[in-house]
Amino acid sequence: MKYIHKIWLVAVAGLFLYSCDYLDVVPDNVATLDNAFADRYTTEQFLVNCYWGMPKSAGWNENPGVFGALEMCFNKEGQTQGGMQFALGFDNAVSPRIDYWGGKGDMIRTLYGGINDCNTFMEHVMDVGDLNTFQKNRMFNEAKLIKAYMHFYLLSFYGPICPLRENMPVNASTQGVRVYREKVDDGFAYVLQLIDEVIASNALPATILNTTTELGRFTQSVAYFLRAKVLIYWASPLFNGNTDYNSFLDHNGEPFFNQTYDPTRWERAAEACKQAIDVCTTNGIRLYQPSDYVTAKILPEEILQIQTLRGSVSERWNVEIVWGNSSYPASWGNIQSESMARLEQGTAASAASRFSVPFAHVDRFYSKNGVPIDEDREYDYSNRFNIRTGDFEHRYYVRQNEQTAAMNFDREPRFYSTLGFDRGIWYGNHYNNTPDDPAECLFPRARFGEFSSVFQPGEYNVTGYFTKKLVSLETMYRDPQSVAWVSYPWPDMRFADLLLWCSEALNEAKAAPDAEVYEYIDRVRERAGLEGVAESWQKYSNNPNKPATKAGMREIIQRERNIEFACEGIYYWDSHRWKTALREQNRLIQGWNVSATDVNEYYTVATVYTQRFTVRDYFAPIPENDIVNNPQLVQNPGW
């Protein structure tokens, strides 16, 4: 399949570059606009440039969600990377580590420049001669939805923004482009206005019919999904009655953040989620199921479950993907190389294996009974760091007769689909790794000196847990020395998101959880091979009434999202909008003692980093250079 990003290089080379002055609102190279919209071909190139300006989801130095909450991390040698510096508290206003406000680096450009592109496109597309009315309306509304997405991203990352409703005239004065930041409620209202206009236009297609050249373009389902997401964020504690920012004032001396909690926002969000679910379902979007995973062999139920869960993320354009971000795909040069374990001697040069998951997130996965391991009456939580030998019962999860940690046994299927670990079965991804009996397939040997451990300085996993989930099912070692990497669009919008948002919004809107709240979360749990929430807690939890309370169900839903979207960069944004980061992200980042050769020494707890989080870290700093150029901008608190 050809992706839309395959023509981006041509589009970018032929279009506009922007400076970072002010908000990048004055278009450059105006004389070239006539050429840019001369015909259908050049107009499509311009639209591709608008898509290319979207935030880069699959880059650890570009997406704050990858490392920002230290859900994953690099080893000490990799801590100088911008994403790790951002996560470890070394961000600053003089030189922001991840900068979507002013734009920085080859892959990150200012989102205001991207919005400028969208405005320019919308101003000219209707005048293109060889486009019919349907094509013009579709492309116009695609640009409008990209514009809404970019504004929303700025809101999520920076808080109050300066909405760029239209581009400034070329002859605008310097003072004319010096604008104020607006209240967050005004920002959200504007984003919702744009999305509602797109939906009302009915201009976007229900599905992509031309799968050769149009995959990655926005559809009707994307608009409804984005509307639900915006309303979920607007209802969340960070943006709904946030009194932590009562002294953060706009140019009129009024708080940027509303100071009174509005519970009705959750009702509106729940309705938007239901609408999005209905639209997606009508358009053929649903949870990816075992029947969707195509395999030449009949697999044991355990392996099929693992591969299904992996496929929901990495199978290209699968039925669960509402929209995949292919502006920077998950390819060899980034996510996959860092996630892949070396599975035999001689493959060391093929994978860096640096993406490492700390214990704080390894522990979040449920037991096999579908409840937290520290709540499960049957799980030996206090002895989870002990050594245990793989047996027949667990042969599809842990290699038989090999020793690993007790915490790697008796966990839910998403634990094994998301994480690779020392002596843990890793089905597929290797020319010699699909035997007739999957219990005989390869597995990482990660103790120091073994082939899955340190290859050369800086290339090793520092906690002992690999992000297997992020390796495409189609990526394959061709021989001991090389890998055929198969890229996939980053799953920016997944149907499972809508289901869990709906459960969350309903729980917050109701006085107490009921069957409707359970319905949506249980659909996600069922796909993961688990019983429903109420049944699981009643049978196995030492707190069986937890799902019956609003606070208890809130905690369950939040944990379910942590697990379902583990290693996808979602936890960073969730922990911010929930305002749980201050409680959760002042902690030790720990893993196994990966420098040890002896099994007993390897399976001892080692501290890698100390994570710090303060109230200021809920939002990124406005670049100082932009404030110098536009003194009317107000810096975020603490920066």
N, C-alpha and C positions, 0 to 999 in steps of 0.2 A: 504494500500500500504506500501511496505517496502522501506525505503530510503537507499541510499548508506551510510549515516552516521551511520546507525545501526550497521555496522561492523567496524567502525572506532576504537572503544575502543580496539578491538582485534588487529587491525593493528598497532596502536600506541604502544601498550604494547610490541609487538614483534619486533619493528624496532629501529631506531636510535634516540639517543638524541644528541643535539649539544650544545657546549659551545657558549658564545657570544664573544670569542676572535676574534679580527680583524673583518673580514667579515664572519666568520664562514664558510670558504671555504675549510678547510681541513677535509675530512670525518673521522669520528670516527668509531671504531669497524669494521675495514675493514675485519677482519677475518670472520665476519658473512655474508659477501656479497654472498658467494657461497650458503649458506642456504637461503638467502633472495630471490634468483632467482633459487631455486632448481626445481620448477615446476609452473604450472599455478596458483595454489592456493596462494602460497607465493608471486608470482609476482603481482597478483591482490591486495593482502594486501599492498604491497609496493606502488602501484598506489593510493590506497585509502589514504595512508599516505601523498602522494603528495597533494591530494585534501584537506585533513584535514589542511594542512599548509596554505590554503588560508586565507585572512583577514576575520575576523568574523563580518559580516554585521549587525547581529541582536543584537549586544551587545553594550550598551551605554558606557562601559569602554573600548571597543575594536574598535568600529567604530567611528572615529572622526566626521563623518557626522551626527551622532545622536544628539549630543549636541553642536558640535563645533561652529555652527553659532547661537546658542540659538534660533533656530527655535522651539525647545522644551526645557523644563528645568524641573529640580526637584525643590521641595520646599527648604526652607533654611536648614532644617534638613538633606536634601540629598546632599547639596553642597560639602560635603567632598568626594563624589564619584569621581574617576579619570576622568571620562568624563566631569563632571561639573567643576572640577578644570582646566581641559584643556580649557574649554569654557570661564571660568572667568578670564583667563590670568595668571594662576598660574603654567603654564608649565615652565620647565627649562631644561637645558642641563645636569645637574648632575643626575636628576632622572626624565626623561620624563614621562608625565602622560600616553601617548599612544606611545608605542615604537615598531615599526615594523623594525627598523634598527638593533638594538642589540637584541631585544626580551626581553619581561618582562611579568611575570605572568603566570598563568596556561593556559590561553586561547590564549595569544599572544606569538608567537615565532618569531624569526627573519625571515624575508622573504628571507634573504640570505641563511639561513638554509633550507628553503623550496626549493629555487632554486638549492641548492646543492643536495637535494633529487632528483629533476627532472633530473639533469645532471647524477647522479648516475644511475637512472632508465634507461635513454636513452642509457647509456653506456653498459647496461647488458641485456635489454629486448630482443634484437634480438637473443640472444644465448639460450633462454629458449627452452627446447626440446619439450614440449608438447603443444606449441602454434603454430597455423598455421600462414602463412604469413599475412593474413588479420588481425588477432588478434594482431600480433606483430606491424604491421604498425599503426593500430588504437591506441594502447596503447602508442607507441612511440610518436605519434603526439599529443595525449592528454597531455602527460607530457611536450612536447614542448610548447603547448598553455598555460598550467598552468605557465610555466616559463615566457612566454611573459606577462601574466596577472600580475605576481608578480613584474616583472621589471617595468611595467607601473604604478602599484600602488606606488612603491617607487618613481618614477618620479613625480607623482602627489602630493605626500605627502612631499617629501624632496627636489625636484628640481634635481640638478645634482646628478648622482649616479655613482656607480662603477659596471658596468655590469659584471656579472659572466658568461662569455661565456662558460667556461668549468671549472671543478674542478681542483684545484691545485694537483700536485702529492703528495703522502703521505710524501715523503722525501723532500718536498719543504722547503727552508730556511725561517726563519722568515721574511727576507727582501722580499722573493718571494711573500708572501701573503699580503704585505703592498702595496696596490694599490692606484692609484689616482682616484678622482672623475672626470668624463668626462663631456664635454659640453652637454647641454640638447638636442641639435640637434642630437648628436651622439647617445644619449640614445634612442630618439624616432626612429631614423633610425634603430637601432638594434632591437627594439621591433617590428617594422613593417616588418623587414626581417624575424623574427621568424614566425609571423602570415602569411606572404605571403608564406612561405615554407609549413606551415600546409595546407593552402588552396590549393596550387599547388599539394600536395600529394594526395588529394581526398580520404584520409584515414578515415576521420570521417564520421559517418553515417548521413544521412539526418534527420532522426528522431530516437528516442529511441523506439525500438520494444519490448524489454523485460522490461515492466513496473513494473515487480516484484522486480528486483534486480538492474537495471541500471539507474533508474531515478537520475538525478543529474550529470551524466557524460556529457562531452562536445560533441556537435554535429557540423555539418557543419555551421549551423546558428550562433552558438556562435562565431566561428572564424570570420565570416563576420561582426557580430555585434561589436566585440572587435576591429576589424580593423577600422570600422567607428568611434568608440569612440576615439581611439588613434589619428586619423587624426583630429577630431573635437578639441581635446585638443591642439594639436600641432599648429592648426590655431588660437587658442584663444589668447587674449592679454597677458595672463600671460607668455606664451611661444613663442610669436611671436612678435619680436621687442620690448622686455621689457627693456626700458632704465632705469628703476628704479634700475636695477642691473648692471649698466655700470662699477662699480668699484669692482664687485664680480668676481675675476680673478682666473683662473686655474694655474697649476704649470708652465705653459709657459707664464704666464702674460697676457693671453687673456680672455675676458669675457666668463663666463659660458653660458650666455644667448645671443642669437643673438640680435644685436642692430638695425637691419633693418627689418621693417614690410614687410612680403611677402604675398600679397593678393591672390596669386595663390594657397596657401594652402587651402583656402576655396573652391576653385573649385574642388580640389582633394578630399576634405572631402565630398562635396555634391555628387560627383560621387560614393564614397564609401558608403554613406548612401543609395543611390538609389539601388546599387547592393545588399546591405544587406536587404533592404525592399523586393526586388524581390526574393532573396533566401529564406527569411523567409516565404513570401507568398506562394511560391512553396511548402515549407515544412509544410504548414498548420498553420503557426503562423500569428495571426492577432489581431486586437482589440477585446477584450471581449465585447460581446453584450448582451442585455436583453434576447435574445433567448438562451444564454448559461447558464443563471441562472435558475436552476431547483428548482421549488417550487410546493408544493402540492396544494397551494391555488392560486386563481386569485387575484393578488395584484393591488391596485391602481397604476396608472402610476408613481406617485411621489415616492412611496415606492419601486417599481420595479427599477426605475432609481438609487436610493440610493444603493440598494442591488447589482445592477450590477457594480457600480463603486467600491464598497467595494470588490466584488468578483474578480475584475481584479488584486487585490493585494493579497488577502488571500485565494482564492480558490486554493488548491494544484494543481500545474502543469496544470493550465488552459491554454487556447489557446493563451493568450497574453504573457506568460512567455517564453522568449528565453532561459534563464537559471536562476534557483533558487539556491541560496547558502544555502545548507543544512548542512554545516560544523558547524553551530551554529544556529539552526532553531528558528523561533519566537514561543516560547513555554511558558508554564506557568511561568517558572523561570525567565523570563526576560520581553520581550516587552508586552505581552498580559496582564499580571497581572498589569503592570503599566499603561496600557491604559484603562482597564475596569472600568466603573463606577459601584458603588453599587446601585442596582435598587430596593431594598426593605429593610425593617428593618430586621436585622438578617444576612445579607450577608456581614457584614463588614470584616470578617476574610478572605474572598475569593479574595479580590482585594486590591492592594495598592493604585491604582489610582494616582500615582505621576507624570506621564507624563502630562505636562501642556504646552499649546500653548499660547504664549504671544499675545497681541493685534497687534503687528507689523505684525504678520503673519495671524491673524484672519482677519485683514483689507485687506489682499492681495486678498482674494477671491472676485470674481466679484459679482455684483448685479445680479438679475434674468435676466437682459437684456444683460448680457455677457460683460460688461465693468466695469472698476474700479469704486468703489462706490464714490470716490471723483471726478469722471468725469461724472457720470450718471446724466443727466438733471432731471430725475424723482426720484432720490434717495435723501432722506433728510439726507445728510451726517452730517450736523452740529448738528443734534439732535439724532444721533445714540446711544448715551449713555442714552437717556431717557427710561423710563419704558413703556412697551406696553403690552396689554393683548391679549392672544391667541384667534383667532377667527376662524370661520368655514373655511374661505379661506385658512388658513395656518395650518389646523388641522393635516396634516401629517408631519409637521415640528415642530410645537410648540403645546403643550397641550392646548386645548380649555379652556378658562376662567382662565388660569394661567398666572402670570405676569413674564415677562423676559425683556431683553434689546431690544430696537428697532433694534439694529444692527443684531439681530438674525432673522429678518424678511426680506423677499424679496431678498434672496441671491440665488446664483446659486446652482444646485444640488450637486456639489462637496463640497460645504460648509457643507451640511448636511450629506454627506457620510463620510467626514473626521473628523468632530468635533461632540462631544457630549457636551451638556451644560445644565445648570440649566433650567428645564422645557421643554427641547427639546426632541421630540419623539425619542426613541431608539428601533427600531424594531428588534425583534429576540434576540438571546443570553440569553434567559431566558425560563424556563419551562412554564411560564405563560405569555408569551409575544408575542404570535401570534394570537390575537383574530380575530374574523370574520371581525371586523372593526378595521383596524390598528390605527385609530385615538384614540383608547382606550388602546393602549399598554402602557407599563411602560415608565418612564422617570426619569432622575436624579433629586433629590431634594438636592441641593448643598449648601444651606445656612447653616451657622454654627449651629450645633446641629441636623441637618437633616441627614438621613442615608447615603447620598452621600457625606457628608462633612468629617470632621475629625473623624476617627475611634479611633486612638491612636496617640500619638506624632510621627510625621514623615510620617503618612499615610494619605495624602490628596492631592488634586489638588490645586495648589497655584494660578492659574489664572482664574479658572472657566471653562476652555475648555479642554475636554478630547480628546485623540487621538482614536476615535472610529474606524477609518479606519484600525488600526493595530490589531483589535480583529477579529479573524477568524469568518466567518459566521457560522461555525459549532461548535464553542465554546459555551457551554450552562451551565447556572446554573441548576444543577440537583435538588436542593432544597434550602431553605433559607441559608444553611450553607456551601455549596460546589459547585464547578464548575468543569465540565468536559472540560479540556483544549485540544483543537485540534491544534497541531503544523502545521506549513507550512513552506516551504523553503522561505527564504527571497528573494523577487523579484529583484535580482541583475540586471537583464537585462529584460526590458519590451519593447514590440513592440512600444508602444507610444513614448519611448525614440527616436527611429529611426525616427519617423515621425517629431518630433519637432526639432531634430538635422538637418534633411534635410531642413526644412523650414529656420532654422537659417543659415545654410551654404549657401543656395541659396541667402538669403537676403544679406549676406556679400559679396557674389561673384558678385552680379549684381549691376548695377548703381542705380537701384530703384526697389522696390518690384513689382511683377507682379502676374498674376494668378497662376503661378507655386509655388511661395512662399506661397500664401494663401492656395493652395490645401492641403498641408500636415498638417498645423496647423488646418485647418478647419475640417479635418477628426477627430482629437482629440476633437475639440469643439462639433462636431455633436454628438459624443458618449456621451458627457457630457450634451446633451440637449440644446445646445446653437446654435444660428445662426452663420454664418461665420463672420470673422473679419471685412471685409469691410461693410457688412450689419449692423452689430451691432454698429459700430462706427458712421455710417451715420445716423442711426435712433435715437441713444440714447446719444452719447457722446457730451460733450461741446467742443471737439476737433475732429470733424468729419474727418479731413484730415490726422490724425495721421498715419493710415495704409499706406498712399500713400508715405511716406518718409522713407528712409532707417533707420534713427535714430529712428523714431517713431515706425517702425515695429520691430526694434531690441528690444526696450523696451517692446513691446507687446509680443514678443516671449519669452523673459526672464521671464515676469510675468506669461505667460501660463505655463512655466516649473515649476515655483514656486508653482503654484496651482495644476497642474496635479500630481506632485511628492511630494506634501506637506507631511511632517512627514516621508518620506522615506529615509532621510539622503542625498538627492541629492543637496539641496540648498547650503550646505557647499562647495561642490566641484564646483558647478556652480559659486557661488559668488567669488570663488578664481580664476578660469580660466578666468572669465570676468573682474576681478579686480574691482568689485563693492563692495567688502566687506569693503574696507576702508571708503566708503561713507555711506554704509547702516548699518554697525555694530558698530557704536559709537552712542549709543542710550539708552533710558530707556527701561527696560523689565517690562511691565506692565500687570495687569489683574484686575479682580474684587476684592473688599475687602472681601475675603472669610472668614474672621473671624467675619463677621457681621451676625446677625440673622434677623434684620429688612430688608425688601426688598429694601427700599430706601437707606439704608446704604450699603447693599451688592452691589448694582449697582452704586458704585462710584469707580473711578479709583484709584488703588493702585500700587505703584512702588515696584517691587520685587528685581531687580538687576539693576546695571548700567553696560552696556556692553562696553568694550574697545577693539579697534582693531588698530594695527599699521602695517606698511609695513612688519616688521619682521614676522608677524603672517601668511603671505601667505604660509610659509613653516615651518615645524616642525624642532626642533633642532636635530642635530646629537648627540647621547649620548656622553658625555665627556669621558667616559671610553673607547669608541672606538677610540677617537682621541688620548688619551694617549697611547693606544696600537699601533696605526698606525698614527704617526705624519704627514704622508703625506696627511691625510684627512684635508680638509678645512671646518671650521664651517660655517653654514649659517649666513648671515648678521643679526646683532641684538642680537644674542644668545651668 
